[in-house]
Amino acid sequence: MTHKIALITGASRGLGRNAALHLAAAGIDIIGTYRSQADEARAVAAEIQQRGGRALMLPLDVADSASFGAFAQQIGDGLRSHFGRDRFDFLLNNAGIGIHAAFAETTEAQFDQLLNIQFKGPFFLTQALLPLIADGGRILNVSTGLTRFALPGYGAYAAMKGAMEVLTRYQAKELGARGIGVNIIAPGAIETDFGGGLVRDNAEINRQIASNTALGRVGLPDDIGGAIAMLFADGSRWINGQRIEASGGMFL
């Protein structure tokens, strides 16, 4: 049986790592990227392989759009040598950073860093990878609950994610002729090291978020990894062009 293959950016830690493990548990082979955490990426690949799956980890800086052509060539070579395939099935544009800065204090350098990583990067990376995505495949972008509710200090970050939400609808419209579905998942606050681990490590912030969440707690990586696996499952094929929030019901 030929396994489906998912390409996950930022797969060495956090939500990307969790998504890779959830998808591997569902029988999907993994191509993951990392920027600097090579040891962590290798550990994820080893864990997948120990469970009987196949995984390939490659370096990628999603802020460096000039590198995407060479990266696409690497993916093509890796597909043939590692998996015996010419195409992959699922793309998860997960890699990202968090910058907390009030609107009045956000610098141009911070803005440009967020733009390159959160919007320009996934825009042109997906474009470069289109010839390698199988017809009938799926793309899942990543947004944030902060596009629906506003918390001070995240204006630039949330604006980039809002742009990704609009782009998702256009991608779904324009790639539909190839049978490619495109959605975007919007996590709420999650206990990871994202943004310096603020939600995970600051007990007061954790408590405040939990008190404003219908399910009464802060999200865990497994909550998002499970949702991502669901959105790549066969039963979700007819969901297309949608923003799916996975926040436990924050600020309802």
C-alpha positions in Angstrom: 0.0 0.0 0.0 1.3 3.4 -0.9 1.3 5.8 2.0 0.3 9.4 1.7 3.0 12.0 2.4 2.7 15.2 4.3 5.2 18.1 4.2 5.3 20.1 7.4 7.3 23.3 7.9 8.7 23.8 11.3 8.4 20.1 12.3 11.2 19.9 14.8 9.2 21.3 17.8 5.9 22.6 19.1 2.8 22.2 17.0 4.7 21.1 14.0 6.3 18.2 15.9 2.9 17.2 17.4 1.2 17.3 14.0 4.0 15.1 12.5 3.5 12.5 15.2 -0.3 12.5 14.8 -0.2 12.2 11.1 2.4 9.5 11.3 0.2 7.6 13.7 -2.5 7.8 11.0 -0.2 6.1 8.5 1.1 9.2 6.7 4.8 9.5 5.9 6.4 12.8 6.8 8.8 15.3 5.2 9.6 17.9 7.9 11.6 21.1 7.8 13.6 22.8 10.5 15.6 26.1 10.6 18.2 25.5 13.2 17.1 22.6 15.5 18.7 19.7 13.5 19.0 17.5 16.5 15.4 17.9 17.5 14.3 17.3 13.9 16.3 14.1 13.8 14.7 13.0 17.1 11.2 13.5 15.6 12.2 11.5 12.5 13.6 8.7 14.8 10.4 8.6 16.8 8.3 8.2 13.7 10.6 5.5 12.3 10.5 3.6 15.6 6.7 3.5 15.2 7.0 2.0 11.7 6.7 5.2 9.7 9.0 7.0 7.3 10.3 10.5 7.8 12.8 12.9 6.1 13.9 16.1 7.7 15.4 19.0 5.6 16.6 22.5 6.6 14.6 25.5 5.5 14.4 29.1 6.4 10.9 30.2 5.5 11.9 33.8 5.7 14.4 33.3 2.7 12.1 33.1 -0.3 15.2 33.1 -2.6 15.9 29.6 -1.4 12.6 28.1 -2.3 13.5 27.0 -5.8 16.5 25.0 -4.6 14.3 23.6 -1.7 11.7 22.4 -4.1 14.4 20.6 -6.0 15.5 19.0 -2.8 11.9 17.9 -2.1 11.7 16.4 -5.6 15.0 14.5 -5.1 13.9 13.4 -1.6 10.6 12.1 -2.8 12.2 9.9 -5.4 15.1 8.6 -3.3 13.3 8.3 0.1 9.7 7.4 -0.8 9.8 6.3 -4.4 7.3 9.0 -5.3 7.2 12.1 -7.5 4.5 14.0 -5.5 3.4 14.5 -2.0 -0.2 14.8 -0.8 -0.4 17.3 2.1 1.3 20.6 2.8 1.1 22.1 6.3 2.4 25.7 6.4 3.2 25.6 10.1 6.6 27.4 10.7 6.3 30.7 12.4 7.3 33.0 15.2 5.5 35.2 17.7 6.3 38.8 18.4 4.5 40.7 21.1 4.7 44.5 20.7 2.1 47.3 21.1 1.0 48.9 17.8 2.6 52.2 18.8 5.9 50.5 19.5 6.2 47.9 16.7 9.4 48.5 14.7 9.7 48.2 11.0 12.2 45.4 11.5 9.7 43.5 13.6 7.0 44.1 11.0 9.3 42.9 8.2 10.3 39.8 10.1 6.7 38.8 10.7 5.8 39.6 7.0 8.6 37.4 5.7 7.9 34.4 8.0 4.1 34.5 8.4 2.9 35.7 5.0 5.5 36.1 2.2 7.2 32.8 3.2 4.1 30.6 2.9 2.8 32.5 -0.1 5.9 31.8 -2.2 6.8 28.5 -0.7 3.4 27.1 -1.6 3.8 28.5 -5.1 7.2 26.9 -5.5 5.9 23.5 -4.3 2.7 23.4 -6.4 4.2 21.2 -9.1 5.1 18.6 -6.4 1.7 18.5 -4.8 -0.5 15.7 -6.0 -3.8 16.5 -7.7 -6.5 15.9 -5.2 -4.1 16.8 -2.4 -4.6 19.3 0.4 -3.0 22.4 1.9 -3.5 23.6 5.4 -2.3 27.0 6.5 -2.1 28.1 10.1 -3.7 31.3 11.5 -4.6 32.2 15.1 -7.6 33.0 17.3 -6.2 36.5 17.4 -7.7 37.3 14.0 -11.2 36.9 15.6 -10.5 38.5 19.0 -8.1 41.3 19.8 -5.5 41.1 22.6 -3.2 44.2 22.8 0.3 43.6 21.5 -0.4 41.2 18.7 -1.6 43.7 16.0 1.2 43.0 13.4 1.3 39.2 14.0 -2.5 38.9 13.7 -2.6 41.1 10.6 -0.2 38.7 8.8 -2.4 35.8 9.9 -5.5 37.7 8.6 -3.8 38.0 5.3 -3.2 34.2 5.3 -6.9 33.7 5.9 -7.8 35.7 2.8 -5.1 34.0 0.8 -6.5 30.6 1.8 -9.8 31.3 0.2 -8.1 32.4 -3.0 -5.9 29.3 -3.0 -9.0 27.1 -2.6 -10.7 28.9 -5.5 -7.7 28.8 -7.9 -6.5 25.3 -7.1 -9.9 23.7 -7.1 -9.4 22.7 -10.8 -6.7 20.3 -9.6 -8.8 18.9 -6.8 -6.6 20.5 -4.2 -8.5 21.6 -1.1 -7.1 24.5 1.0 -8.1 25.4 4.6 -6.6 27.3 7.5 -6.6 26.3 11.1 -6.7 28.9 13.8 -5.4 27.7 17.2 -6.2 29.5 20.4 -3.7 29.8 23.2 -1.6 26.6 23.5 0.9 25.4 26.0 4.1 25.4 23.9 7.4 27.3 23.8 5.9 29.6 21.2 6.4 33.3 22.1 8.9 32.3 24.8 6.5 29.9 26.5 4.3 32.6 27.9 1.0 30.7 28.0 2.7 27.5 29.3 5.0 29.1 31.9 3.1 32.1 33.3 0.5 30.7 35.7 -1.5 33.9 35.9 -1.9 34.2 32.1 -2.7 30.5 31.9 -5.4 31.0 34.5 -6.9 34.0 32.8 -7.0 32.2 29.4 -8.6 29.1 31.0 -11.3 31.3 32.7 -12.2 32.8 29.3 -12.4 29.4 27.5 -15.6 27.5 27.3 -13.9 24.1 28.0 -12.2 25.6 31.1 -8.5 25.1 30.3 -5.7 26.2 28.0 -5.1 24.2 24.8 -2.4 21.5 24.6 -0.3 20.5 21.5 -2.3 17.3 21.2 -5.5 19.4 20.7 -4.1 21.0 17.6 -2.2 17.9 16.3 -5.4 15.9 16.5 -7.4 18.7 14.7 -4.7 18.8 11.9 -4.9 15.0 11.4 -8.7 15.3 11.2 -8.5 18.0 8.5 -6.2 15.7 6.4 -8.4 12.7 6.9 -10.5 11.3 4.0 -13.7 12.3 5.8 -12.8 16.0 5.8 -12.3 16.2 2.0 -15.4 18.3 1.4 -14.3 21.0 3.8 -12.6 23.6 1.6 -11.8 27.3 1.8 -12.6 27.4 5.5 -11.1 28.9 8.6 -11.4 26.3 11.4 -10.8 27.6 14.9 -9.4 25.2 17.4 -9.5 27.2 20.7 -11.7 25.2 23.0 -14.2 28.1 22.7 -12.1 31.2 23.7 -14.0 34.4 24.2 -17.3 33.1 23.0 
